[in-house]
Amino acid sequence: MGKIISKNKFTIFLIVLLVLNFSCDNNESQELEVEESITPEMYSETLGLLKDKAKYAPGEEVSFHVDEVRENTIIRYKFLGEVLAEESLSATTWNWTPPIEDFRGYMVELVDIANEDVLGTIAVDVSSNWTKFPRYGFLSSFGNISSENQNEVLNNLKDFHVNGLQYYDWHAKHHIPLPLDANGSPESTWVDLFNREIKFETVNNYINAGHELNMASMFYNLIFGAWHPENGDGFSNEWLAFKDQYHKNSDKHDLGDLGSILVTNPSNQDWQKYIFNKTEDVYSNLNFDGWHLDQLGNRGLLYDYNGYLMDLETGFENFLNNLKTHFPEKKIVLNAVDQYGQDNILKTPVDFAYTEVWSRIQYSDLVQVILENREMSNNQLNTVLAAYMNYDASEGSFNTPSVLLTDAVIFAFGGSHLELGEHMLSREYFPFNNLYMQDDLKNSLKEYYDFMVAYENLLRDGGDFVIPDVSSKSISLNNWPPITGNASVVGKKIDNKTVIQLLNFDGTNTLSWRDNNKIQTKPNAFAGFDLSIAVDHSVSKVWFASPDFKGGASKEVEYIQNDNTIQITVPYLEYWSMIVLEQ
């Protein structure tokens, strides 16, 4: 394998990859005997395997359910390709207690032992802290919603292992998120800034029902916003940010006919005291697990009330540090809009990295954001990307290939994707739900989230990216970043394992992940093709898994080692496949 990339050299890593992106086998590309593509596998779960929660604490029992018991079916529990236990499927419900170790992902497979056919798979995440491996979803409607409908939403998200929820636009005013009556009790209803009705009971029920499923709840609010302050609010204009030095022109975020959000100075200690007290009102009445803070990106030159030039990024840092001191038990995360302020943000006690992606338009740009966040946090925090798919489309369905390929890239580099709530997300205004998921996307996406969870200890739990030396006589390869027409190779070393990931761009027609015009095409699928991998050690085991193949179930692969080369036959590649070499 290639040289290990040091923690603080990700930029050099990307430059080297750009220079060497043909280093796999493209220097002999004219001699390739390219494998003909095949009809993609059409895998479907047959027994309706489900579990009861989004994640589990160490020592907590997992409850499973299937629609029927089928003869000759066994339950196989695995950790990173290793079988931990097997038992016969003898009832439609059963329990399993995973090993006590914290922060581990497992794969549970239902297998017909007569022919080793995989009938169903599901992942299990055992983590005491959900922000170690954040899988973030959202809620955006809090009106008169029945408990049955709320439970339906949450159970669907639970099946995707969503372990944290952002409550988008649940509040009344940015500077008074939870309105109280004259007696200091929460109002029963209020309206958000777009005049949608919000019911306290709905918000409260969502929080409590989510906790039953081990799903955390984070309330959304700006770090520096005031919405229509009135006499009696206790708000002071001296807390605002200004476009001039004479506090005549305050900074505003215009919402057209609805008015404007006034931008406050996050460094102002009186503003912090005020909004922390309003946040205390939230926590005293609603059992939120933390605050999802938002910003508005680079606002240009700003001044405080006294005419001094503001440093907004330093203001974020000061605010977050003081917020954590004030609410030490609550989680906090701040959106780095297009990475604005992220270096300062990740110096504070935020619990994971969050980036809303705008100007980064290529698949390789998404990876660069993840690597930047990794370096800025000293490899301590995982990343959630708010990356809105098919953004310019206003009707119809999401384009399945663009969503799956984007998720494959994000997940392969250890990130996760904010995209699932009451619907799939396509705009920064979360209630927008004009696009729908077709059944093939729904089914495939569950396999992708299972895969991310089952193999989280390879994908999201440390390790060092490497530049691999991989070649094939059958398909076109190049090291990351991607090239249309090739499968792109990503290498990583973690513990005693070398991980080789193949991200397939053979057959695709754009490298723009957002796919605004829904033109992305499915990659060509390949089966049973050769792969040669250079190694610098002896190998004891090789195994394969793909979210596109048999539900992500792992499969041991025969190999031949000749000196410093491993030769294998890869079972399958459509969007994303993973090969693991163990010493």
N, C-alpha and C positions, 0 to 999 in steps of 0.2 A: 504493500500500500504506500501511498504518498506521505509526504511530511504532514505531521499534525499541525493544524492551524492554531496559533496561540490565541488566547482569549481576547486580546486587544488588537488583533490584526485582521479583523474581518474585512476592512477596506482593501488591504493587500490581497486577501483571499479572493475577493470579487474580481480584482484586476487580473490576477493570475488566471482565474477561471476564464475570463474573456480572452486572454491570450492563448490559453490551452484548450479552448472549447472543442477543438477537433482532435484532442489527444487520445481519445479512446481507440478509434480505428478509422477515422475519416481520412487519414493520410494514405489509406489504401482503398478509399471509397469506390474508385472506379473498378476494383476487382471484386467487389462484394457480390455474392450470390444472394440477393435480397429475398427473404422469406415472403411468400405470398400471404397476404392477410386472410383471415378466416372469418366466418360468421361469429359474432360475439357470443359468449356464454349467456344464457338466459336463466340465471339462477333465481329461484324464489323460495322463500321460507315456506315449509309445508305444515308445520305443527303449531304456528302462532306462539312461539316462545316469547314470554315476557317476564320481567322481574318487577318488584314492588316499589323500588326507590331509584332516585337518580344517582346516588352514591351511598357508601356505607362507611361507618366508623370502624376502626379496628375492633374485632371481636363481635361486630353486629351480624346477625343472621340475615341471609338473603332468602327471600321467598320467590319461587318460580311458579309459572303457570303455563300449561299447554292446552290446546283445544281438544286433543285426544291422545290416547296411549296407543302406540303402534308397536307391533311385535318385532322383536330383535333389535330394539333401539336401546342404545346405552347413552348415558350422560358422561361426558368427558370434560374434566376441569383442567385447564392448562394455564401455566405462567410462562410467557415468552417461549412458546413452542414445546415446553416440557410438560408431560402429563403428570398431574399431581394426584389424581384419583379418578376412578371410574365406578359407575354404578348403573344398574338397569333402570330404565324408565318404567315405573310400575304404577304411577298415579298421575293425575293431571296437575296436582300441586305437590311441591316438595320444598324442603329447606336445605340450605348449605351454609356452613360457617367457613369463610375463607381463612387462610393463615393470618396470624395476628399482625404481621408486618404492616407498617404504615406506608402509604403512598405507593400502592401497587395496582396494576391493571391485570385482569384475568380474562381469558376467553372460555366460555362454556359452549360446548358443541354437543348437538344431538346427532348421533351417527347410527345408521343402519349397519350392523356388524356383518350382515350377509354379504354386502358388497362395498363396505366402507363409504357409503353415500352419505353426505352431510345433509341432514334434514332441517337443521336450523342452528343458528349461533346467536349468542348475546354476550356482551362484555359486562364486567363488574369492576367498578372503581372503589378501592378501599383507601380512603383518605380522611384524615382527621380535620383537614383544612381545605375547603373547596378552592381556595385561590392558588394552591400549588399547581393544579391542573385546571384552570378555569375553562368552563364550557358555558359561555354566556348567551342567554336568550333575552327576550324582552316581553313586556306587556304594554299595551297602548290604549286600552279601552276600559274605563272604570265606571260606566254608567249603571243602569239597572240590569245587571247580569245575574241570572240565577246561579245558585250553587252548583247545579248540574252542569251548566255550561262552563263555569269556571273550572270544575274538576276535569271536564273533558279537555280543556286547553292544557291544564297542568299535566295530566296523564300523558297526553301526546308529547309534551316536551320532556317528560321523564323518560319516555321511550327513546329519546335522542340523547339521554344522559345529561341534559342541561342542568347544571348544578348551581347556577346563579342567574337572577333575573333583574334586568334594569326596568324600573317602573317609569316609563317615559310620559312626561306631561301629566302627571297625576295631581300636581299641585295647583294652588289657586294663584298666588302671585309669587314671583321669584324671591322677593324679599320677605314674603309671608307665606311660606309653602303650605302650612296647615292653618286654616282660619279657625279661630276660637270665638265662642260666644261670650256674652258679658260675664258668665260664671266661670270662664276659663276652660270650658269643655269644647271638644271639637264640634264644628258645625256638621250637620248630617249630610248636607250637599253643598256643592259650590260649582263654579265653572272655571275651566282652564282658559288660557289666553286666546283660544280659538272658540270660546263660548260653548264648549262641550260640557255636558253635565258630568260631574264626578261625585260618586257616593262614597262616603266614609266606610260604610259597611262593605262595599265591594272591595276596596283597597285592603281593609282589615282581613276579610275572608281569604283573599288571595295570599296574603302573607302567611296566615295560619295554615292554610291548606298546603302551601308550598313547603313549609317546615315539616309537615307530616311526610313529605316525599324527600326530605333532606335537600331541599332547594332553597338557597339563600335569596333574600330580597334586598335590593339596593334602590333607594329613592333617588330619582333624577332631579338635579337642580343646577343652575349656573353657579360658578364660583364667584361671579361678579355681576349680578343682574338685579335690577329693580323694575317692577312693572306697575305703572300708573300709581306711584306713591301719593297718598292723600294725607290731609291733616288728621292727626290721630294715629298714624302708622308709626310715629317715632323716628321717621327717616330724615336724614340730613343731606342736603345737596353738597355739603363739604366732603362727602365720601365719594363723589363722582369722579370719573376720569374726564379730561377735557382735551379738545383739539387745539386750544389756544392757551396762552400763559395767563390769561386774565379771567378765567372761569366764566366765559361768556357762551362758549359753544361746547356743550357736553357731548361725549361720544355716545352714539346711539346705534342700535341694531334695528333697522327699519323693517316693519312688517306690514307696510302698505296701509290700507284702510283701518287696520286694527290698532295702529299706533306703533310705538317703538319701545324696545327694551333699553333702559338706561344702563350704561356700563359703569360699574363702581371700580374703585381702586382696591385691588385685593390686598395691598400692603397696609392699607389704612387700618389701624388698630381698633378704631371705633366701629368701623364697618364689620370687622371680624367679630368683635364683641356682640354686635347687634345680630348678625346672622347666626352666630353660634347659639345665642339665646333662642332664636326662632327654630333652630335645629333641635334644641333641647325639647321644645314643644312637640316636635315630630316624634322623637324617640320616647317621650313620656306617654304618648297615646297610641303609637303604632310600633310594632315590634320589628322594625326594619333592622337589617344586619349591617347596614352601612350606607354611605353616600356616594353615588355616582356623580361626580362633578363634571361640568361641561364648561367650555370656553368658546371663543369665536374666532380663533386663529390670530394672525398678526394684524393688529389694529393700526399700525403705523405709529407716528410720533404722538405720544400722549403726555399730558401734564396733570399733576395733582392740583388741588384747589389753590394751593399757595404758589403755583407757577413753576414748580420744579419738574424737570423731565422725569417721567416714570420709566422704570425698567419692569415691564409686565412679567417677563419670565422669572425674574427674581421675586416678584410679588407672588407668583404661583408657589414658589418654594417656601416663602415665609408663611403664607396662608396654610399650606398643607402641614407643615411642621407644627404650627400652633393648633390646627384642627385635631391632629393625632394626640397631642398633649391633652386637649380638652375632652376628647372622646376616645380614650386609649383602647377600649374594647370593640370599637366599631371599625369595619373595613372602610377603606377609602380608595378611590381610583379617579384619576383625572384624564379626560380625553385630550390627547395631543393632536389637535386638528392639523392634519398634514404634517405631523411631527413638530409643530410649533411648540417650543418650550420643553420638549421631551427630556433633554439632558438635565434641566433643572428639576423637572417633575420626578425623574427616577432617582434623584439624590435624596428624596424624601421617603417617609415610611408608607408609600402607596403599596397596595397588596398585589397588583399585577400591572403590566403595561397595556395601555389601550391607545390605539391610533385609529382615527377616522381618515381614510385614505382618499385623497382627491387627485393630486397632480402626478402621483406615481401610477402610470397607466399600463406598464408591462408586467408580465408574470415575474420577471426578474426583479422589478421594483418592489413587489410585495415581499419577496425574500429579503431584499436589502433592508426594509423596515424592520422585519423580525430580527435580523442580525444586528442592526443598530440598537434596538431595544435590549438585546442580549448583552451587548458590550456596555451600554450606558448603565445597566443595572448590575454589572459585574457578574453576569451569568446567574443572577438570583431570581429573576422574574420571567414568567412566561407571558406571551403576547396574545391579546385579542385584537383582531382587525375588524373595524366597521367598514366593510368594503361592499358597496351597494351594486348589485348585479343588474345588468340589462337596464341601466338607469334611464335611458331616453324612451324606453317603451312605456306606453300608457295603457295598454290592454293586451289581452291574450295570456299566454303562458310564459313562464321562464324557459329559457333555452337550456335544456338539460346538459348538453356537453359543456357549455361555458361554466355552469355552476359546479359540476363535478370536477372539471379540470382545475378550476380555481381552488376548490377545497382540497384537492389532491396536493397542489403546490403548497398551500398554507399549512396543511397538516403534516406533510413530509418534512417541513423545516421547523416543526414544533409549535406552530401557532394554532389558534382557533379562530373561528369566523362568526361574528355576530350576524345572524341571518334568520333565526327561528323565533317566532312568537305565536300570536294568534294566527299569523300568516307568515309567509316568507318576505323578507325585507328587500325593497328595491330603491328606497329613497331615504333621505335624512329625516323626513317627516314620517315617523314610524307608523302612524295610523293609515298611511296610504297603502291600499291593498288591492290595487287594480290588476295585478298579475297573480296567477295561480300556478301551483306545482302540478304537473302531470303525474300520473301514477308511477311512471318509470323513474322519475326524479325522487318521489317520496320513498319508493322502495330502495333505490340505490343509496340515497342519502343516509338511511338508517344503517346500512352496512358500513358506510364511511365513518359515521360516528362510533359505531361498535369498534371499528378498526383503530380509530384514534385512541379509544379508551383501553382496549385490550393490550395495545403495544405502546402505551404512554411512557413506559420506562425506557424504551428505545427512542421514541420520538421527542419527548418533552422533559426528560430527566437528566440533563447534562450531556456529557460527551463532547467530542471535538470533530468538527467537519474536516474531511481530508479530500485531497484530489486523487481519485482512484484511477487505476490503470485497468480498464475493462475493455474487452473487444468481443466481436462476434462476426462470424462468417455469414450470418443469416439476416441480421437487421442492422440498420444504420444507427450508430450511437455517437453521442458527444457528451463531454462533461458539461455540467451546468455552467452558464445559462442556456435556455432552450433555443433550438433552431427548428423551424418548421420543416417537417419531413424526417426528423430524427427522434429517437428516444433519448431523453436527457438523463445523465447519470449523476447521482448525488451520493457521496461517500461519507461515512461517519464512523468513528471509533468510540466505543463506550464499554468500559470494564473490559471483559475478555472477548468482546464481540466486535466484529466489523459488519456494518450495515451498508448494503448497497441498495439504493432505491432507483427505480426506473420510472420516469415521468414521461409519458408518451405523447409526442407532438407529431408523430407520423400520421398524416391524414387530416390534421387540423389546418385551418386557413387564416388564423390570426394569432398574434402573440399579445393582444390586448385583452386583459382579463375581464374587464367590465362588459365587453361585448355589447355595446350600446344598441347596435342594430340587429342583434340576435343572429349573427352570421356564423358563429363558431360551429364547426362540424365535429362529429365523433372521430376520435383517432382510430386508425386501423388496428384491429386486434390480431395478436399473434399467439401461437401455441407451440410448445415443444421445440424452442429454438436454442441454439448453443450460446454459451457465454463463457469467456475466459477471464479470470480475475487474478491479477498479480497480488501475491501475499509475501510477507516477510517472516512467516511463522508456520508451524504445522497446524493443520485444521482437524478438529475432532468431530465436527458435525456441521452440516449445512441444511438450512430449512428455508421455506418459502411461504409467503402469505400475501394476499391481495384483497382489497375490499371488493374487487370485481370478480372474484373467483371463490365459489363455494362459501359465501358468507364471511370471508376473511379467515377461515380455519387454516391453521398452520399445517404444513406438509413437509416432512423430511425429504431431502433430495439427495440422490446418489451423486458422488463426486469422484473425480480423479485428481490427485495432486501429483504433479510432476515438478519437483524442485520448488520453484517459487511461483507456480501457476496452479490455480484451481480451475477445473473444467466441469461445467454442469450443464444440464438441460433445464431451461426455465419452463415451468408448466404453462404459464399464461401471462399475457400482458395486454391490457386494454388501455385504461387511463393510468394506473399506478400499481406497481408491484414492488415487493421488498424481498431481498435475499439476505439472510443472516449467516455469517460464518463465525463459528465458535472455536476458540483455541482448546 
